[in-house]
Amino acid sequence: MKLYYSIREVGDILGIEPYTIRYWEKEFRISPKRKRNRRFYKQDNINDLLLVKDLLYERGYTINGAKKVFKRFKKRVKMDLNEVLVSIRNEIEEVVNILE
């Protein structure tokens, strides 16, 4: 698995045209890395685009409806990550206390 993918490679993976990817970037605030006016996508970006594609093409959401679902999903994932980090922090504190 590569670390970064070009817009053409992402289009091939998703089965959509690069102009669609650029439009979804703008509408759903997906930000690939940019270097010398080229886009480079990480796996997280591709996962976000896959979610958008599923919402629009498979589940039949409108752009506005998909935006709302996408935003809720990203917020929930962020909250889950925060819970994991708090749990790890607590475990580290317990280990430190044991070692002291």
Number of C-alpha atoms within 10 A of each C-alpha: 5 7 8 17 19 15 19 14 14 23 18 12 12 15 10 13 13 16 11 11 21 14 12 18 17 11 13 18 12 18 14 20 13 10 8 5 7 10 16 18 20 16 15 11 19 20 12 18 20 15 17 23 20 14 19 16 11 10 11 12 17 12 14 11 12 21 19 13 15 17 13 12 13 12 12 12 12 12 12 12 12 12 12 12 12 12 12 12 12 12 12 12 12 11 11 10 9 8 7 5
